[in-house]
């Protein structure tokens, strides 16, 4: 999605979205608005739990990828 469309979809300016993409400082309200507009969420957890949650997320992504591959194979048959 082009940046201008993404910015409009998220309700922010192109400049603000560009700053966020490039790791520049933006206020939290704008960052959360972009995340919401893109269907993302932020989970804040104790640092000690981060590695376990990252592993769970990687596993879920792998399962999603496998399910998509199986759906595609079923369509091609």
Secondary structure, DSSP 8 states (H G I E B T S, - for coil): --HHHHHHHHTS-HHHHHHHHTT----HHHHHHHHHHTT-------HHHHHHHHHHHHHHHHHHHHHHHHHHHHHH-
